Amino acid sequence: MSVIETVRVYFDYLCPYAWRGAELAARVAKPLSLQFTWRHFSLWQSNYQPAEGDDPDKKLWQQPLDAAVLAGEDRGGWGLLPFLVSIAGKAQDASKEDALRLTMFRSYHYDDEPFCEEVLLACAASVGLDAKALKEDLDNPVHRKTLAQEYAEAKRHHVFGTPTFHFAGDHLAYFRVQELPEDDDAALKLFQDYRALLENYPFLETVKRPRAPK
C-alpha cells in the first residue's frame, strides 16, 4: 500500500493560473499518491495599495457581504464571496471540498459565470451540499478567521502568487501555465518535472519566458 504524501497549495479563485493548477492537481493526485490541502490566499489583499483617503489597514476578511458583493460586483468582493462559500462548504462536509472548488473554478473561468451568491450556491448544491444551510452560515465569523489565518500562513512562507505548491522539505514555488496538458501522461510529466526542478535546484529562483505585450 503506497503512502499518501500531503502537498499544500495556496490559491485564489480569481486567478486563472490557480484554476489550471487545481485541474492539474486533480489529474495527478491519485497516480502520484498525493493529497492536496488547499489554503486561501487573497491576491487582492497581497497587492493592496491604498489610494489617498483609503484605510491603510483594510483587510478583505473584514469587509461586509453587502448586496453588491452578493450580486457578484467587483468579482464577488475581490474574491471574498467565493472564499467564504468555499470555507463554509468545507465546514459543512469536508468530503465535498475538492468537488466544490473545481465546480466554482470552472463556473467562473470556463463558463464565464459571475462570482455571485446565486451561482455559487448552485455550485454547492450541484456537488451535494445543502445550499440553504450554507447560505445561512456564509457570514459566520469563524470562516473569516480561517481566511485571515490561511492568508497569514501564506505570508510566513513569502507566497506572492497563485497557485503556489508547497512540497515536503520546504520546497515551494509559484506555478503558472497558460494551458493544461493535452492528456494525463503529459500532466504527470509536467508536474513531476516541476517538482524535480524545485528539489534538484534549490538555488534556482525564477524561470520566466519573455513574451510580447498583448
mmCIF file of the C-alpha atoms, coordinates in Angstrom:
data_MODEL
# 
_entry.id   MODEL 
# 
loop_
_atom_site.group_PDB 
_atom_site.id 
_atom_site.type_symbol 
_atom_site.label_atom_id 
_atom_site.label_alt_id 
_atom_site.label_comp_id 
_atom_site.label_asym_id 
_atom_site.label_entity_id 
_atom_site.label_seq_id 
_atom_site.pdbx_PDB_ins_code 
_atom_site.Cartn_x 
_atom_site.Cartn_y 
_atom_site.Cartn_z 
_atom_site.occupancy 
_atom_site.B_iso_or_equiv 
_atom_site.pdbx_formal_charge 
_atom_site.auth_seq_id 
_atom_site.auth_comp_id 
_atom_site.auth_asym_id 
_atom_site.auth_atom_id 
_atom_site.pdbx_PDB_model_num 
ATOM 1   C CA . MET A 1 1   ? 0.000   0.000  0.000   1.00 0.00 ? 1   MET A CA 1 
ATOM 2   C CA . SER A 1 2   ? 1.504   3.311  -1.075  1.00 0.00 ? 2   SER A CA 1 
ATOM 3   C CA . VAL A 1 3   ? 1.989   6.126  1.401   1.00 0.00 ? 3   VAL A CA 1 
ATOM 4   C CA . ILE A 1 4   ? -0.066  9.232  0.693   1.00 0.00 ? 4   ILE A CA 1 
ATOM 5   C CA . GLU A 1 5   ? 2.026   12.401 0.698   1.00 0.00 ? 5   GLU A CA 1 
ATOM 6   C CA . THR A 1 6   ? 0.485   15.768 1.544   1.00 0.00 ? 6   THR A CA 1 
ATOM 7   C CA . VAL A 1 7   ? 1.139   18.789 -0.666  1.00 0.00 ? 7   VAL A CA 1 
ATOM 8   C CA . ARG A 1 8   ? -0.170  22.183 0.375   1.00 0.00 ? 8   ARG A CA 1 
ATOM 9   C CA . VAL A 1 9   ? -1.478  24.626 -2.240  1.00 0.00 ? 9   VAL A CA 1 
ATOM 10  C CA . TYR A 1 10  ? -2.126  28.354 -1.859  1.00 0.00 ? 10  TYR A CA 1 
ATOM 11  C CA . PHE A 1 11  ? -4.775  29.620 -4.275  1.00 0.00 ? 11  PHE A CA 1 
ATOM 12  C CA . ASP A 1 12  ? -7.175  32.403 -5.200  1.00 0.00 ? 12  ASP A CA 1 
ATOM 13  C CA . TYR A 1 13  ? -10.448 31.746 -7.037  1.00 0.00 ? 13  TYR A CA 1 
ATOM 14  C CA . LEU A 1 14  ? -9.948  34.864 -9.141  1.00 0.00 ? 14  LEU A CA 1 
ATOM 15  C CA . CYS A 1 15  ? -6.720  33.549 -10.662 1.00 0.00 ? 15  CYS A CA 1 
ATOM 16  C CA . PRO A 1 16  ? -6.890  31.561 -13.930 1.00 0.00 ? 16  PRO A CA 1 
ATOM 17  C CA . TYR A 1 17  ? -3.499  30.004 -13.192 1.00 0.00 ? 17  TYR A CA 1 
ATOM 18  C CA . ALA A 1 18  ? -4.821  28.744 -9.850  1.00 0.00 ? 18  ALA A CA 1 
ATOM 19  C CA . TRP A 1 19  ? -7.737  27.190 -11.729 1.00 0.00 ? 19  TRP A CA 1 
ATOM 20  C CA . ARG A 1 20  ? -5.360  25.348 -14.064 1.00 0.00 ? 20  ARG A CA 1 
ATOM 21  C CA . GLY A 1 21  ? -3.291  24.322 -11.055 1.00 0.00 ? 21  GLY A CA 1 
ATOM 22  C CA . ALA A 1 22  ? -6.394  22.835 -9.436  1.00 0.00 ? 22  ALA A CA 1 
ATOM 23  C CA . GLU A 1 23  ? -7.251  20.942 -12.613 1.00 0.00 ? 23  GLU A CA 1 
ATOM 24  C CA . LEU A 1 24  ? -3.697  19.611 -12.815 1.00 0.00 ? 24  LEU A CA 1 
ATOM 25  C CA . ALA A 1 25  ? -3.738  18.567 -9.140  1.00 0.00 ? 25  ALA A CA 1 
ATOM 26  C CA . ALA A 1 26  ? -6.967  16.639 -9.700  1.00 0.00 ? 26  ALA A CA 1 
ATOM 27  C CA . ARG A 1 27  ? -5.342  14.712 -12.551 1.00 0.00 ? 27  ARG A CA 1 
ATOM 28  C CA . VAL A 1 28  ? -2.107  13.779 -10.776 1.00 0.00 ? 28  VAL A CA 1 
ATOM 29  C CA . ALA A 1 29  ? -3.254  13.194 -7.184  1.00 0.00 ? 29  ALA A CA 1 
ATOM 30  C CA . LYS A 1 30  ? -4.178  9.513  -7.471  1.00 0.00 ? 30  LYS A CA 1 
ATOM 31  C CA . PRO A 1 31  ? -1.380  8.256  -9.750  1.00 0.00 ? 31  PRO A CA 1 
ATOM 32  C CA . LEU A 1 32  ? 1.280   10.071 -7.700  1.00 0.00 ? 32  LEU A CA 1 
ATOM 33  C CA . SER A 1 33  ? -0.280  9.180  -4.313  1.00 0.00 ? 33  SER A CA 1 
ATOM 34  C CA . LEU A 1 34  ? -0.638  12.835 -3.351  1.00 0.00 ? 34  LEU A CA 1 
ATOM 35  C CA . GLN A 1 35  ? -3.171  14.519 -1.124  1.00 0.00 ? 35  GLN A CA 1 
ATOM 36  C CA . PHE A 1 36  ? -3.511  18.209 -1.819  1.00 0.00 ? 36  PHE A CA 1 
ATOM 37  C CA . THR A 1 37  ? -4.579  20.503 1.025   1.00 0.00 ? 37  THR A CA 1 
ATOM 38  C CA . TRP A 1 38  ? -5.770  23.931 -0.027  1.00 0.00 ? 38  TRP A CA 1 
ATOM 39  C CA . ARG A 1 39  ? -5.188  27.313 1.583   1.00 0.00 ? 39  ARG A CA 1 
ATOM 40  C CA . HIS A 1 40  ? -6.971  30.502 0.523   1.00 0.00 ? 40  HIS A CA 1 
ATOM 41  C CA . PHE A 1 41  ? -4.617  33.345 -0.397  1.00 0.00 ? 41  PHE A CA 1 
ATOM 42  C CA . SER A 1 42  ? -6.097  36.670 -1.479  1.00 0.00 ? 42  SER A CA 1 
ATOM 43  C CA . LEU A 1 43  ? -4.136  38.273 -4.305  1.00 0.00 ? 43  LEU A CA 1 
ATOM 44  C CA . TRP A 1 44  ? -6.180  41.427 -3.774  1.00 0.00 ? 44  TRP A CA 1 
ATOM 45  C CA . GLN A 1 45  ? -5.012  41.624 -0.170  1.00 0.00 ? 45  GLN A CA 1 
ATOM 46  C CA . SER A 1 46  ? -1.417  40.846 -1.078  1.00 0.00 ? 46  SER A CA 1 
ATOM 47  C CA . ASN A 1 47  ? -1.357  43.594 -3.721  1.00 0.00 ? 47  ASN A CA 1 
ATOM 48  C CA . TYR A 1 48  ? -3.443  46.153 -1.846  1.00 0.00 ? 48  TYR A CA 1 
ATOM 49  C CA . GLN A 1 49  ? -2.126  49.679 -2.246  1.00 0.00 ? 49  GLN A CA 1 
ATOM 50  C CA . PRO A 1 50  ? -4.461  52.199 -0.555  1.00 0.00 ? 50  PRO A CA 1 
ATOM 51  C CA . ALA A 1 51  ? -5.311  55.300 -2.513  1.00 0.00 ? 51  ALA A CA 1 
ATOM 52  C CA . GLU A 1 52  ? -5.447  58.647 -0.797  1.00 0.00 ? 52  GLU A CA 1 
ATOM 53  C CA . GLY A 1 53  ? -8.141  58.539 1.859   1.00 0.00 ? 53  GLY A CA 1 
ATOM 54  C CA . ASP A 1 54  ? -8.374  54.752 1.909   1.00 0.00 ? 54  ASP A CA 1 
ATOM 55  C CA . ASP A 1 55  ? -7.879  52.675 5.039   1.00 0.00 ? 55  ASP A CA 1 
ATOM 56  C CA . PRO A 1 56  ? -4.218  51.589 5.004   1.00 0.00 ? 56  PRO A CA 1 
ATOM 57  C CA . ASP A 1 57  ? -5.109  48.567 7.158   1.00 0.00 ? 57  ASP A CA 1 
ATOM 58  C CA . LYS A 1 58  ? -8.049  47.356 5.064   1.00 0.00 ? 58  LYS A CA 1 
ATOM 59  C CA . LYS A 1 59  ? -8.492  43.574 5.256   1.00 0.00 ? 59  LYS A CA 1 
ATOM 60  C CA . LEU A 1 60  ? -10.529 41.550 2.807   1.00 0.00 ? 60  LEU A CA 1 
ATOM 61  C CA . TRP A 1 61  ? -11.904 39.263 5.521   1.00 0.00 ? 61  TRP A CA 1 
ATOM 62  C CA . GLN A 1 62  ? -13.300 42.250 7.427   1.00 0.00 ? 62  GLN A CA 1 
ATOM 63  C CA . GLN A 1 63  ? -15.395 43.558 4.523   1.00 0.00 ? 63  GLN A CA 1 
ATOM 64  C CA . PRO A 1 64  ? -19.191 43.199 4.551   1.00 0.00 ? 64  PRO A CA 1 
ATOM 65  C CA . LEU A 1 65  ? -21.154 40.784 2.403   1.00 0.00 ? 65  LEU A CA 1 
ATOM 66  C CA . ASP A 1 66  ? -23.379 43.578 1.165   1.00 0.00 ? 66  ASP A CA 1 
ATOM 67  C CA . ALA A 1 67  ? -25.851 43.469 -1.711  1.00 0.00 ? 67  ALA A CA 1 
ATOM 68  C CA . ALA A 1 68  ? -23.207 44.429 -4.275  1.00 0.00 ? 68  ALA A CA 1 
ATOM 69  C CA . VAL A 1 69  ? -20.859 41.621 -3.246  1.00 0.00 ? 69  VAL A CA 1 
ATOM 70  C CA . LEU A 1 70  ? -23.673 39.049 -3.188  1.00 0.00 ? 70  LEU A CA 1 
ATOM 71  C CA . ALA A 1 71  ? -24.666 40.198 -6.681  1.00 0.00 ? 71  ALA A CA 1 
ATOM 72  C CA . GLY A 1 72  ? -21.145 39.458 -7.911  1.00 0.00 ? 72  GLY A CA 1 
ATOM 73  C CA . GLU A 1 73  ? -19.971 43.038 -8.353  1.00 0.00 ? 73  GLU A CA 1 
ATOM 74  C CA . ASP A 1 74  ? -16.215 43.670 -8.121  1.00 0.00 ? 74  ASP A CA 1 
ATOM 75  C CA . ARG A 1 75  ? -15.655 39.962 -8.773  1.00 0.00 ? 75  ARG A CA 1 
ATOM 76  C CA . GLY A 1 76  ? -17.514 38.882 -5.678  1.00 0.00 ? 76  GLY A CA 1 
ATOM 77  C CA . GLY A 1 77  ? -15.855 41.436 -3.425  1.00 0.00 ? 77  GLY A CA 1 
ATOM 78  C CA . TRP A 1 78  ? -12.421 40.699 -4.920  1.00 0.00 ? 78  TRP A CA 1 
ATOM 79  C CA . GLY A 1 79  ? -12.759 37.041 -4.058  1.00 0.00 ? 79  GLY A CA 1 
ATOM 80  C CA . LEU A 1 80  ? -14.313 37.360 -0.606  1.00 0.00 ? 80  LEU A CA 1 
ATOM 81  C CA . LEU A 1 81  ? -17.590 35.699 -1.578  1.00 0.00 ? 81  LEU A CA 1 
ATOM 82  C CA . PRO A 1 82  ? -16.119 32.569 -3.227  1.00 0.00 ? 82  PRO A CA 1 
ATOM 83  C CA . PHE A 1 83  ? -13.607 32.254 -0.386  1.00 0.00 ? 83  PHE A CA 1 
ATOM 84  C CA . LEU A 1 84  ? -16.388 32.244 2.208   1.00 0.00 ? 84  LEU A CA 1 
ATOM 85  C CA . VAL A 1 85  ? -18.529 29.828 0.195   1.00 0.00 ? 85  VAL A CA 1 
ATOM 86  C CA . SER A 1 86  ? -15.509 27.546 -0.082  1.00 0.00 ? 86  SER A CA 1 
ATOM 87  C CA . ILE A 1 87  ? -14.746 27.621 3.643   1.00 0.00 ? 87  ILE A CA 1 
ATOM 88  C CA . ALA A 1 88  ? -18.399 27.248 4.662   1.00 0.00 ? 88  ALA A CA 1 
ATOM 89  C CA . GLY A 1 89  ? -18.795 24.342 2.247   1.00 0.00 ? 89  GLY A CA 1 
ATOM 90  C CA . LYS A 1 90  ? -15.790 22.567 3.728   1.00 0.00 ? 90  LYS A CA 1 
ATOM 91  C CA . ALA A 1 91  ? -17.148 23.144 7.242   1.00 0.00 ? 91  ALA A CA 1 
ATOM 92  C CA . GLN A 1 92  ? -20.446 21.560 6.203   1.00 0.00 ? 92  GLN A CA 1 
ATOM 93  C CA . ASP A 1 93  ? -18.905 18.495 4.522   1.00 0.00 ? 93  ASP A CA 1 
ATOM 94  C CA . ALA A 1 94  ? -15.146 18.237 4.016   1.00 0.00 ? 94  ALA A CA 1 
ATOM 95  C CA . SER A 1 95  ? -15.596 15.297 1.626   1.00 0.00 ? 95  SER A CA 1 
ATOM 96  C CA . LYS A 1 96  ? -17.177 17.702 -0.896  1.00 0.00 ? 96  LYS A CA 1 
ATOM 97  C CA . GLU A 1 97  ? -14.335 20.259 -0.686  1.00 0.00 ? 97  GLU A CA 1 
ATOM 98  C CA . ASP A 1 98  ? -12.460 19.246 -3.843  1.00 0.00 ? 98  ASP A CA 1 
ATOM 99  C CA . ALA A 1 99  ? -15.602 18.922 -5.958  1.00 0.00 ? 99  ALA A CA 1 
ATOM 100 C CA . LEU A 1 100 ? -16.866 22.303 -4.807  1.00 0.00 ? 100 LEU A CA 1 
ATOM 101 C CA . ARG A 1 101 ? -13.551 24.002 -5.536  1.00 0.00 ? 101 ARG A CA 1 
ATOM 102 C CA . LEU A 1 102 ? -13.347 22.662 -9.089  1.00 0.00 ? 102 LEU A CA 1 
ATOM 103 C CA . THR A 1 103 ? -17.003 23.418 -9.783  1.00 0.00 ? 103 THR A CA 1 
ATOM 104 C CA . MET A 1 104 ? -16.600 27.016 -8.631  1.00 0.00 ? 104 MET A CA 1 
ATOM 105 C CA . PHE A 1 105 ? -13.377 27.446 -10.591 1.00 0.00 ? 105 PHE A CA 1 
ATOM 106 C CA . ARG A 1 106 ? -14.947 26.059 -13.784 1.00 0.00 ? 106 ARG A CA 1 
ATOM 107 C CA . SER A 1 107 ? -18.076 28.149 -13.390 1.00 0.00 ? 107 SER A CA 1 
ATOM 108 C CA . TYR A 1 108 ? -16.044 31.360 -13.312 1.00 0.00 ? 108 TYR A CA 1 
ATOM 109 C CA . HIS A 1 109 ? -13.092 30.667 -15.601 1.00 0.00 ? 109 HIS A CA 1 
ATOM 110 C CA . TYR A 1 110 ? -14.628 28.244 -18.117 1.00 0.00 ? 110 TYR A CA 1 
ATOM 111 C CA . ASP A 1 111 ? -18.351 29.069 -18.171 1.00 0.00 ? 111 ASP A CA 1 
ATOM 112 C CA . ASP A 1 112 ? -17.805 32.807 -17.547 1.00 0.00 ? 112 ASP A CA 1 
ATOM 113 C CA . GLU A 1 113 ? -20.367 32.922 -14.737 1.00 0.00 ? 113 GLU A CA 1 
ATOM 114 C CA . PRO A 1 114 ? -20.065 35.692 -12.121 1.00 0.00 ? 114 PRO A CA 1 
ATOM 115 C CA . PHE A 1 115 ? -18.985 35.065 -8.538  1.00 0.00 ? 115 PHE A CA 1 
ATOM 116 C CA . CYS A 1 116 ? -22.420 35.897 -7.172  1.00 0.00 ? 116 CYS A CA 1 
ATOM 117 C CA . GLU A 1 117 ? -24.409 34.241 -4.398  1.00 0.00 ? 117 GLU A CA 1 
ATOM 118 C CA . GLU A 1 118 ? -26.924 32.608 -6.734  1.00 0.00 ? 118 GLU A CA 1 
ATOM 119 C CA . VAL A 1 119 ? -24.284 30.957 -8.922  1.00 0.00 ? 119 VAL A CA 1 
ATOM 120 C CA . LEU A 1 120 ? -22.050 29.868 -6.048  1.00 0.00 ? 120 LEU A CA 1 
ATOM 121 C CA . LEU A 1 121 ? -24.902 28.343 -4.062  1.00 0.00 ? 121 LEU A CA 1 
ATOM 122 C CA . ALA A 1 122 ? -25.941 26.481 -7.220  1.00 0.00 ? 122 ALA A CA 1 
ATOM 123 C CA . CYS A 1 123 ? -22.369 25.155 -7.448  1.00 0.00 ? 123 CYS A CA 1 
ATOM 124 C CA . ALA A 1 124 ? -22.631 23.979 -3.847  1.00 0.00 ? 124 ALA A CA 1 
ATOM 125 C CA . ALA A 1 125 ? -25.957 22.254 -4.477  1.00 0.00 ? 125 ALA A CA 1 
ATOM 126 C CA . SER A 1 126 ? -24.581 20.540 -7.583  1.00 0.00 ? 126 SER A CA 1 
ATOM 127 C CA . VAL A 1 127 ? -21.944 18.708 -5.518  1.00 0.00 ? 127 VAL A CA 1 
ATOM 128 C CA . GLY A 1 128 ? -24.411 17.618 -2.859  1.00 0.00 ? 128 GLY A CA 1 
ATOM 129 C CA . LEU A 1 129 ? -24.128 20.365 -0.263  1.00 0.00 ? 129 LEU A CA 1 
ATOM 130 C CA . ASP A 1 130 ? -27.128 21.901 1.498   1.00 0.00 ? 130 ASP A CA 1 
ATOM 131 C CA . ALA A 1 131 ? -27.242 25.294 -0.208  1.00 0.00 ? 131 ALA A CA 1 
ATOM 132 C CA . LYS A 1 132 ? -29.818 26.733 2.204   1.00 0.00 ? 132 LYS A CA 1 
ATOM 133 C CA . ALA A 1 133 ? -27.750 25.822 5.264   1.00 0.00 ? 133 ALA A CA 1 
ATOM 134 C CA . LEU A 1 134 ? -24.603 27.090 3.569   1.00 0.00 ? 134 LEU A CA 1 
ATOM 135 C CA . LYS A 1 135 ? -26.254 30.436 2.845   1.00 0.00 ? 135 LYS A CA 1 
ATOM 136 C CA . GLU A 1 136 ? -27.246 30.805 6.491   1.00 0.00 ? 136 GLU A CA 1 
ATOM 137 C CA . ASP A 1 137 ? -23.674 30.013 7.576   1.00 0.00 ? 137 ASP A CA 1 
ATOM 138 C CA . LEU A 1 138 ? -21.970 32.173 4.962   1.00 0.00 ? 138 LEU A CA 1 
ATOM 139 C CA . ASP A 1 139 ? -21.134 35.148 7.161   1.00 0.00 ? 139 ASP A CA 1 
ATOM 140 C CA . ASN A 1 140 ? -20.021 33.082 10.150  1.00 0.00 ? 140 ASN A CA 1 
ATOM 141 C CA . PRO A 1 141 ? -17.116 34.981 11.782  1.00 0.00 ? 141 PRO A CA 1 
ATOM 142 C CA . VAL A 1 142 ? -15.278 31.678 12.226  1.00 0.00 ? 142 VAL A CA 1 
ATOM 143 C CA . HIS A 1 143 ? -14.922 31.422 8.440   1.00 0.00 ? 143 HIS A CA 1 
ATOM 144 C CA . ARG A 1 144 ? -13.466 34.922 8.234   1.00 0.00 ? 144 ARG A CA 1 
ATOM 145 C CA . LYS A 1 145 ? -10.975 33.965 10.932  1.00 0.00 ? 145 LYS A CA 1 
ATOM 146 C CA . THR A 1 146 ? -9.979  30.932 8.858   1.00 0.00 ? 146 THR A CA 1 
ATOM 147 C CA . LEU A 1 147 ? -9.437  33.153 5.818   1.00 0.00 ? 147 LEU A CA 1 
ATOM 148 C CA . ALA A 1 148 ? -7.223  35.506 7.835   1.00 0.00 ? 148 ALA A CA 1 
ATOM 149 C CA . GLN A 1 149 ? -5.225  32.616 9.312   1.00 0.00 ? 149 GLN A CA 1 
ATOM 150 C CA . GLU A 1 150 ? -4.619  30.978 5.940   1.00 0.00 ? 150 GLU A CA 1 
ATOM 151 C CA . TYR A 1 151 ? -3.500  34.291 4.456   1.00 0.00 ? 151 TYR A CA 1 
ATOM 152 C CA . ALA A 1 152 ? -1.091  34.829 7.365   1.00 0.00 ? 152 ALA A CA 1 
ATOM 153 C CA . GLU A 1 153 ? 0.296   31.325 6.926   1.00 0.00 ? 153 GLU A CA 1 
ATOM 154 C CA . ALA A 1 154 ? 0.953   32.002 3.244   1.00 0.00 ? 154 ALA A CA 1 
ATOM 155 C CA . LYS A 1 155 ? 2.723   35.246 4.049   1.00 0.00 ? 155 LYS A CA 1 
ATOM 156 C CA . ARG A 1 156 ? 5.001   33.445 6.517   1.00 0.00 ? 156 ARG A CA 1 
ATOM 157 C CA . HIS A 1 157 ? 6.146   31.385 3.544   1.00 0.00 ? 157 HIS A CA 1 
ATOM 158 C CA . HIS A 1 158 ? 6.509   34.545 1.407   1.00 0.00 ? 158 HIS A CA 1 
ATOM 159 C CA . VAL A 1 159 ? 3.825   33.440 -1.041  1.00 0.00 ? 159 VAL A CA 1 
ATOM 160 C CA . PHE A 1 160 ? 3.152   36.115 -3.661  1.00 0.00 ? 160 PHE A CA 1 
ATOM 161 C CA . GLY A 1 161 ? 1.223   34.374 -6.441  1.00 0.00 ? 161 GLY A CA 1 
ATOM 162 C CA . THR A 1 162 ? -1.205  31.551 -7.047  1.00 0.00 ? 162 THR A CA 1 
ATOM 163 C CA . PRO A 1 163 ? -1.064  28.669 -7.310  1.00 0.00 ? 163 PRO A CA 1 
ATOM 164 C CA . THR A 1 164 ? 1.946   28.029 -5.089  1.00 0.00 ? 164 THR A CA 1 
ATOM 165 C CA . PHE A 1 165 ? 2.611   24.358 -4.354  1.00 0.00 ? 165 PHE A CA 1 
ATOM 166 C CA . HIS A 1 166 ? 4.396   23.542 -1.083  1.00 0.00 ? 166 HIS A CA 1 
ATOM 167 C CA . PHE A 1 167 ? 6.124   20.140 -1.019  1.00 0.00 ? 167 PHE A CA 1 
ATOM 168 C CA . ALA A 1 168 ? 7.905   18.292 1.769   1.00 0.00 ? 168 ALA A CA 1 
ATOM 169 C CA . GLY A 1 169 ? 11.364  19.622 2.547   1.00 0.00 ? 169 GLY A CA 1 
ATOM 170 C CA . ASP A 1 170 ? 10.039  23.182 2.304   1.00 0.00 ? 170 ASP A CA 1 
ATOM 171 C CA . HIS A 1 171 ? 10.196  23.193 -1.484  1.00 0.00 ? 171 HIS A CA 1 
ATOM 172 C CA . LEU A 1 172 ? 7.583   25.615 -2.753  1.00 0.00 ? 172 LEU A CA 1 
ATOM 173 C CA . ALA A 1 173 ? 7.126   27.780 -5.813  1.00 0.00 ? 173 ALA A CA 1 
ATOM 174 C CA . TYR A 1 174 ? 4.584   29.693 -7.854  1.00 0.00 ? 174 TYR A CA 1 
ATOM 175 C CA . PHE A 1 175 ? 3.382   27.603 -10.806 1.00 0.00 ? 175 PHE A CA 1 
ATOM 176 C CA . ARG A 1 176 ? 1.953   29.302 -13.890 1.00 0.00 ? 176 ARG A CA 1 
ATOM 177 C CA . VAL A 1 177 ? 0.829   27.571 -17.074 1.00 0.00 ? 177 VAL A CA 1 
ATOM 178 C CA . GLN A 1 178 ? -1.047  29.125 -19.975 1.00 0.00 ? 178 GLN A CA 1 
ATOM 179 C CA . GLU A 1 179 ? -2.899  25.915 -20.824 1.00 0.00 ? 179 GLU A CA 1 
ATOM 180 C CA . LEU A 1 180 ? -3.382  22.435 -19.448 1.00 0.00 ? 180 LEU A CA 1 
ATOM 181 C CA . PRO A 1 181 ? -1.530  19.414 -20.866 1.00 0.00 ? 181 PRO A CA 1 
ATOM 182 C CA . GLU A 1 182 ? -3.438  17.539 -23.545 1.00 0.00 ? 182 GLU A CA 1 
ATOM 183 C CA . ASP A 1 183 ? -3.597  14.196 -21.703 1.00 0.00 ? 183 ASP A CA 1 
ATOM 184 C CA . ASP A 1 184 ? -2.961  12.575 -18.318 1.00 0.00 ? 184 ASP A CA 1 
ATOM 185 C CA . ASP A 1 185 ? 0.519   11.314 -19.221 1.00 0.00 ? 185 ASP A CA 1 
ATOM 186 C CA . ALA A 1 186 ? 1.603   14.818 -20.177 1.00 0.00 ? 186 ALA A CA 1 
ATOM 187 C CA . ALA A 1 187 ? 0.055   16.178 -16.985 1.00 0.00 ? 187 ALA A CA 1 
ATOM 188 C CA . LEU A 1 188 ? 2.023   13.706 -14.862 1.00 0.00 ? 188 LEU A CA 1 
ATOM 189 C CA . LYS A 1 189 ? 5.281   14.522 -16.608 1.00 0.00 ? 189 LYS A CA 1 
ATOM 190 C CA . LEU A 1 190 ? 4.727   18.256 -16.254 1.00 0.00 ? 190 LEU A CA 1 
ATOM 191 C CA . PHE A 1 191 ? 4.031   18.005 -12.532 1.00 0.00 ? 191 PHE A CA 1 
ATOM 192 C CA . GLN A 1 192 ? 6.923   15.637 -11.864 1.00 0.00 ? 192 GLN A CA 1 
ATOM 193 C CA . ASP A 1 193 ? 9.345   17.828 -13.836 1.00 0.00 ? 193 ASP A CA 1 
ATOM 194 C CA . TYR A 1 194 ? 8.168   20.914 -11.954 1.00 0.00 ? 194 TYR A CA 1 
ATOM 195 C CA . ARG A 1 195 ? 8.727   19.225 -8.614  1.00 0.00 ? 195 ARG A CA 1 
ATOM 196 C CA . ALA A 1 196 ? 12.103  17.825 -9.650  1.00 0.00 ? 196 ALA A CA 1 
ATOM 197 C CA . LEU A 1 197 ? 13.224  21.299 -10.702 1.00 0.00 ? 197 LEU A CA 1 
ATOM 198 C CA . LEU A 1 198 ? 12.480  22.640 -7.209  1.00 0.00 ? 198 LEU A CA 1 
ATOM 199 C CA . GLU A 1 199 ? 14.160  19.764 -5.399  1.00 0.00 ? 199 GLU A CA 1 
ATOM 200 C CA . ASN A 1 200 ? 17.221  19.392 -7.631  1.00 0.00 ? 200 ASN A CA 1 
ATOM 201 C CA . TYR A 1 201 ? 17.994  23.088 -7.956  1.00 0.00 ? 201 TYR A CA 1 
ATOM 202 C CA . PRO A 1 202 ? 17.147  24.813 -4.651  1.00 0.00 ? 202 PRO A CA 1 
ATOM 203 C CA . PHE A 1 203 ? 19.194  27.834 -5.727  1.00 0.00 ? 203 PHE A CA 1 
ATOM 204 C CA . LEU A 1 204 ? 17.000  28.370 -8.818  1.00 0.00 ? 204 LEU A CA 1 
ATOM 205 C CA . GLU A 1 205 ? 14.716  31.318 -8.145  1.00 0.00 ? 205 GLU A CA 1 
ATOM 206 C CA . THR A 1 206 ? 12.965  32.274 -11.377 1.00 0.00 ? 206 THR A CA 1 
ATOM 207 C CA . VAL A 1 207 ? 12.345  30.785 -14.797 1.00 0.00 ? 207 VAL A CA 1 
ATOM 208 C CA . LYS A 1 208 ? 10.115  33.041 -16.880 1.00 0.00 ? 208 LYS A CA 1 
ATOM 209 C CA . ARG A 1 209 ? 9.687   33.249 -20.614 1.00 0.00 ? 209 ARG A CA 1 
ATOM 210 C CA . PRO A 1 210 ? 9.812   36.679 -22.244 1.00 0.00 ? 210 PRO A CA 1 
ATOM 211 C CA . ARG A 1 211 ? 6.569   37.477 -24.034 1.00 0.00 ? 211 ARG A CA 1 
ATOM 212 C CA . ALA A 1 212 ? 5.480   40.274 -26.310 1.00 0.00 ? 212 ALA A CA 1 
ATOM 213 C CA . PRO A 1 213 ? 2.865   42.549 -24.714 1.00 0.00 ? 213 PRO A CA 1 
ATOM 214 C CA . LYS A 1 214 ? -0.714  41.816 -25.700 1.00 0.00 ? 214 LYS A CA 1 
# 
